[in-house]
Amino acid sequence: MEDKQKLEQMVNELNIYKQQAEVLQQQMESLKATISEFTTAEDTLTGIKGKENAETLVPIGAGSFLITELKSTDEVIVGFGAGAAAKKNITDAKESIAQQKKELEDAMKKVDSNLQKITQFIMQKSPEAEALLQKVESGE
């Protein structure tokens, strides 16, 4: 009976760790998507710097865009999160975006490290749980 209780405890523990791993994996995907947006912003700022009256596409939702002509490329509005934004020149905007992107990359490294630790634990404990399951099923 003690082996059966130990098996239940191990299975519950492994399930909790698997759920944590899934949450961390979702966080990784979200961070990757956000970092990709920052990379796109950096590339766009690099591409428009110093170009007056250049044409660009502005997303309006549902995969649709307006073709517009840029009036000025001297300044852009940069978001800081929580609905806050500020007008900045292109160089300062790129620095701000690069800093935010670096913070996200650092956060992603931490999430990845935690995910690896959890995955390693699961891989280590799964064979033990399998062996205990076989023991309980065989009635030893």
Backbone bond lengths (Angstrom), bond angles and torsions (degrees), N, CA, C in turn:
res aa  C-N    CA-C-N  psi(-1)  N-CA   C-N-CA  omega(-1)  CA-C   N-CA-C  phi
1 M - - - 1.449 - - 1.528 111.49 -
2 E 1.320 116.10 -33.49 1.460 120.20 -179.73 1.532 111.13 -65.12
3 D 1.330 117.31 -39.16 1.468 120.91 178.03 1.525 110.92 -62.58
4 K 1.316 116.69 -38.54 1.458 120.75 -179.42 1.533 110.68 -65.04
5 Q 1.323 116.63 -41.45 1.464 120.87 177.76 1.525 110.57 -66.24
6 K 1.325 115.18 -41.04 1.469 119.56 178.21 1.534 110.27 -63.16
7 L 1.319 116.75 -39.78 1.455 121.48 178.15 1.528 110.48 -63.40
8 E 1.317 117.38 -46.00 1.466 120.81 178.57 1.525 110.76 -59.27
9 Q 1.324 115.89 -42.89 1.461 120.58 179.20 1.535 110.81 -62.66
10 M 1.323 117.02 -43.79 1.468 121.21 179.64 1.531 110.95 -64.37
11 V 1.334 116.29 -42.64 1.468 120.16 -179.94 1.529 109.80 -63.84
12 N 1.317 116.83 -43.91 1.466 119.99 178.19 1.521 111.34 -61.50
13 E 1.324 115.84 -43.30 1.462 120.92 179.42 1.534 110.41 -63.24
14 L 1.312 116.93 -44.58 1.473 120.45 178.93 1.525 111.11 -63.52
15 N 1.325 117.35 -39.66 1.468 120.53 177.93 1.521 111.60 -63.06
16 I 1.327 116.75 -40.57 1.472 120.52 177.97 1.526 109.77 -62.41
17 Y 1.325 116.51 -45.23 1.463 119.85 179.78 1.533 111.59 -65.54
18 K 1.322 116.87 -36.72 1.467 119.48 177.49 1.525 110.86 -65.42
19 Q 1.323 117.17 -38.87 1.464 120.34 176.93 1.528 110.55 -64.50
20 Q 1.329 116.22 -41.81 1.465 119.97 177.48 1.528 110.51 -62.25
21 A 1.318 116.70 -39.87 1.461 120.67 179.01 1.529 110.50 -63.66
22 E 1.322 117.48 -39.91 1.467 121.00 178.15 1.522 111.08 -63.75
23 V 1.330 116.97 -41.77 1.469 120.96 178.82 1.528 109.80 -63.46
24 L 1.323 116.55 -44.46 1.462 120.37 178.88 1.529 111.31 -63.73
25 Q 1.317 116.82 -37.72 1.467 120.62 178.31 1.534 109.90 -64.18
26 Q 1.325 117.08 -40.47 1.463 120.97 177.25 1.530 110.69 -64.35
27 Q 1.334 116.43 -40.05 1.460 120.28 177.04 1.520 110.71 -62.59
28 M 1.330 116.33 -40.22 1.470 120.43 178.45 1.524 110.48 -60.80
29 E 1.332 116.55 -45.64 1.461 120.33 -179.58 1.528 111.21 -62.75
30 S 1.317 116.26 -40.67 1.464 120.93 178.70 1.529 110.80 -64.63
31 L 1.324 116.36 -43.79 1.464 120.23 178.12 1.525 111.30 -63.89
32 K 1.331 117.13 -41.69 1.467 120.46 178.10 1.524 110.91 -59.74
33 A 1.328 116.90 -42.57 1.463 120.96 -179.36 1.524 110.33 -64.68
34 T 1.320 117.03 -42.36 1.465 120.66 -179.57 1.524 110.72 -67.59
35 I 1.323 117.15 -41.21 1.466 120.71 177.44 1.519 109.97 -62.02
36 S 1.318 116.87 -38.81 1.460 120.99 177.22 1.529 111.11 -61.16
37 E 1.336 116.57 -39.31 1.466 120.25 177.28 1.526 111.00 -63.92
38 F 1.327 116.96 -40.78 1.463 120.40 178.01 1.527 110.70 -64.57
39 T 1.329 116.73 -39.42 1.465 120.45 178.07 1.529 110.11 -62.88
40 T 1.328 116.41 -42.58 1.466 120.48 177.47 1.528 110.50 -61.47
41 A 1.323 116.76 -42.29 1.470 120.37 178.65 1.527 110.91 -62.49
42 E 1.342 116.37 -43.74 1.465 119.96 177.92 1.528 111.04 -60.26
43 D 1.317 116.39 -46.42 1.469 120.79 -179.35 1.528 110.90 -62.98
44 T 1.312 116.51 -40.42 1.460 120.68 -179.82 1.517 110.65 -64.91
45 L 1.329 117.12 -45.21 1.464 120.25 179.04 1.522 111.26 -62.01
46 T 1.320 116.51 -39.53 1.464 120.20 177.18 1.527 110.39 -63.60
47 G 1.320 116.20 -40.68 1.457 121.11 -177.20 1.521 114.60 -70.52
48 I 1.330 116.94 -30.38 1.477 118.40 -176.04 1.519 113.74 -97.38
49 K 1.318 117.19 -11.03 1.467 119.73 -176.41 1.527 110.86 -56.07
50 G 1.311 114.48 123.63 1.459 121.04 177.18 1.513 115.64 79.12
51 K 1.320 118.43 2.25 1.459 121.01 -179.85 1.524 109.68 -99.53
52 E 1.296 116.44 110.58 1.462 121.07 177.47 1.525 109.72 -90.49
53 N 1.306 115.78 145.95 1.463 123.82 177.25 1.539 113.06 57.09
54 A 1.291 116.49 30.18 1.466 120.55 177.79 1.522 109.36 -79.78
55 E 1.326 116.19 148.09 1.463 120.58 176.71 1.519 109.51 -85.04
56 T 1.322 115.29 146.17 1.457 120.97 177.29 1.519 109.25 -149.26
57 L 1.312 116.00 165.99 1.458 121.55 176.14 1.525 108.71 -104.04
58 V 1.326 115.93 135.01 1.458 121.27 178.03 1.527 107.76 -114.68
59 P 1.344 116.94 120.78 1.472 118.47 -179.94 1.533 111.27 -68.10
60 I 1.327 115.76 135.88 1.466 120.29 177.98 1.524 111.59 -118.52
61 G 1.333 116.75 4.96 1.459 121.65 178.27 1.510 111.90 106.70
62 A 1.326 115.37 161.21 1.464 123.02 177.50 1.530 112.39 54.62
63 G 1.327 116.42 33.12 1.458 120.48 178.45 1.520 113.85 70.68
64 S 1.329 116.61 19.47 1.464 121.92 -178.73 1.530 110.01 -109.61
65 F 1.349 115.22 151.24 1.461 120.74 -176.45 1.521 110.75 -138.15
66 L 1.317 115.20 152.99 1.463 121.87 170.25 1.524 107.76 -103.02
67 I 1.312 116.57 140.63 1.457 119.96 172.97 1.516 105.53 -89.99
68 T 1.333 115.38 121.70 1.458 119.73 -177.27 1.517 110.38 -129.69
69 E 1.304 114.81 165.17 1.452 121.41 176.14 1.520 107.55 -112.77
70 L 1.320 115.89 129.23 1.456 119.62 -178.84 1.525 109.96 -73.74
71 K 1.317 114.34 129.04 1.462 120.10 179.16 1.527 110.41 -78.02
72 S 1.326 115.65 -41.56 1.457 121.07 -178.90 1.523 109.18 -148.55
73 T 1.316 115.40 144.02 1.465 119.37 175.68 1.524 110.39 -119.40
74 D 1.328 115.73 19.52 1.464 119.50 179.68 1.524 111.95 -77.27
75 E 1.336 116.16 -34.11 1.455 120.44 -176.72 1.531 110.40 -136.71
76 V 1.318 114.30 152.92 1.464 121.34 176.13 1.521 108.48 -136.54
77 I 1.318 115.26 162.61 1.460 120.81 174.59 1.530 106.82 -96.93
78 V 1.331 116.21 125.91 1.461 122.08 -177.63 1.525 108.58 -114.82
79 G 1.333 115.81 127.81 1.454 120.71 177.86 1.518 111.57 -83.23
80 F 1.342 114.86 146.01 1.465 120.99 178.79 1.522 111.89 -115.84
81 G 1.318 116.94 3.49 1.456 121.27 -177.06 1.511 111.02 95.94
82 A 1.314 115.49 162.49 1.465 122.95 179.88 1.532 111.70 55.43
83 G 1.323 116.72 29.81 1.455 121.13 177.08 1.521 114.88 79.83
84 A 1.317 118.02 1.85 1.461 121.22 -179.77 1.522 110.11 -89.50
85 A 1.337 115.86 140.15 1.462 121.48 178.98 1.522 108.85 -149.31
86 A 1.328 115.96 159.75 1.463 121.09 179.25 1.520 110.00 -146.18
87 K 1.309 115.12 151.55 1.455 121.19 176.17 1.524 107.85 -82.29
88 K 1.343 116.02 131.86 1.466 121.12 -179.76 1.518 109.57 -140.91
89 N 1.335 115.46 156.29 1.461 117.90 172.87 1.529 107.45 -74.14
90 I 1.312 116.80 165.26 1.461 121.88 -173.84 1.535 112.01 -57.32
91 T 1.319 117.56 -44.68 1.465 120.97 -178.44 1.519 111.35 -62.14
92 D 1.338 116.96 -47.66 1.466 120.75 179.04 1.526 111.15 -65.39
93 A 1.312 116.56 -36.93 1.466 120.49 178.97 1.521 110.18 -63.79
94 K 1.335 116.79 -43.66 1.458 120.46 179.02 1.529 110.99 -62.93
95 E 1.334 116.95 -39.68 1.467 120.56 178.48 1.532 110.58 -64.83
96 S 1.327 116.50 -42.41 1.458 121.35 179.56 1.532 110.95 -63.31
97 I 1.314 115.57 -44.86 1.460 120.58 179.44 1.527 110.29 -65.06
98 A 1.324 116.95 -41.55 1.467 120.94 178.91 1.530 110.54 -62.10
99 Q 1.335 117.09 -39.73 1.465 120.46 179.13 1.528 111.16 -66.08
100 Q 1.325 116.80 -44.36 1.458 120.57 178.40 1.531 110.96 -63.12
101 K 1.322 115.92 -39.92 1.460 120.83 179.10 1.525 110.57 -64.40
102 K 1.343 117.12 -41.61 1.464 120.90 178.92 1.524 110.53 -62.67
103 E 1.318 117.62 -40.97 1.466 121.04 178.62 1.533 110.45 -61.76
104 L 1.322 116.38 -40.44 1.459 120.03 177.79 1.522 111.45 -67.39
105 E 1.317 117.20 -39.28 1.462 120.86 178.18 1.530 110.74 -64.37
106 D 1.336 116.68 -38.59 1.465 120.34 177.01 1.531 110.34 -65.22
107 A 1.319 116.23 -42.05 1.471 120.53 177.88 1.524 110.11 -62.85
108 M 1.323 116.65 -39.66 1.458 120.67 179.98 1.529 111.03 -65.13
109 K 1.323 117.63 -36.80 1.466 121.06 177.19 1.532 110.21 -62.63
110 K 1.338 116.82 -41.17 1.464 120.39 179.37 1.523 110.80 -66.08
111 V 1.328 116.56 -43.78 1.462 120.23 178.80 1.531 109.49 -62.67
112 D 1.317 117.11 -42.73 1.463 121.20 179.54 1.527 110.96 -62.79
113 S 1.318 117.10 -40.69 1.461 121.12 178.44 1.531 110.23 -61.95
114 N 1.327 116.59 -45.01 1.466 120.17 178.38 1.521 111.28 -64.13
115 L 1.321 116.47 -39.75 1.460 120.77 178.95 1.531 110.59 -63.02
116 Q 1.314 116.79 -41.89 1.470 120.61 178.76 1.528 111.39 -63.58
117 K 1.340 116.64 -40.02 1.466 120.13 178.95 1.529 110.71 -63.82
118 I 1.318 116.38 -44.38 1.460 120.52 -179.70 1.526 110.50 -65.53
119 T 1.324 116.41 -43.35 1.461 120.65 179.26 1.526 110.64 -61.71
120 Q 1.318 116.24 -41.66 1.464 120.37 178.53 1.531 110.08 -62.75
121 F 1.331 116.97 -42.43 1.468 120.63 179.02 1.528 110.35 -61.43
122 I 1.336 116.12 -44.99 1.468 120.72 -179.59 1.526 110.25 -61.39
123 M 1.328 116.08 -44.68 1.465 120.03 -179.65 1.526 111.63 -65.20
124 Q 1.318 116.04 -30.52 1.456 120.57 -179.45 1.527 110.99 -76.06
125 K 1.332 116.48 -40.18 1.467 120.87 -174.48 1.528 113.74 -85.90
126 S 1.320 118.00 -24.25 1.467 120.38 -177.56 1.530 113.07 -58.76
127 P 1.327 119.51 -46.21 1.469 118.72 178.15 1.538 112.65 -61.80
128 E 1.339 116.21 -35.00 1.463 119.63 177.58 1.529 110.07 -63.83
129 A 1.319 115.92 -42.64 1.467 120.35 179.30 1.522 110.36 -65.42
130 E 1.328 117.12 -40.68 1.471 121.42 178.19 1.520 110.93 -61.45
131 A 1.322 116.71 -44.58 1.463 121.13 -179.65 1.525 110.68 -64.16
132 L 1.324 116.14 -40.69 1.459 120.18 179.00 1.526 110.88 -68.04
133 L 1.317 117.02 -37.47 1.465 121.34 177.38 1.523 110.27 -61.51
134 Q 1.323 116.52 -45.84 1.466 120.01 178.70 1.526 111.16 -62.36
135 K 1.321 116.39 -37.86 1.464 120.44 178.44 1.527 110.73 -65.20
136 V 1.338 116.63 -44.72 1.465 121.02 179.94 1.528 110.40 -65.67
137 E 1.339 117.26 -42.19 1.465 120.85 -179.13 1.527 111.99 -66.75
138 S 1.313 116.95 -32.48 1.476 119.89 -179.42 1.522 111.38 -81.99
139 G 1.338 116.59 -10.45 1.460 121.11 176.36 1.506 114.73 77.53
140 E 1.327 116.66 22.84 1.480 119.84 179.80 1.495 111.29 -75.62
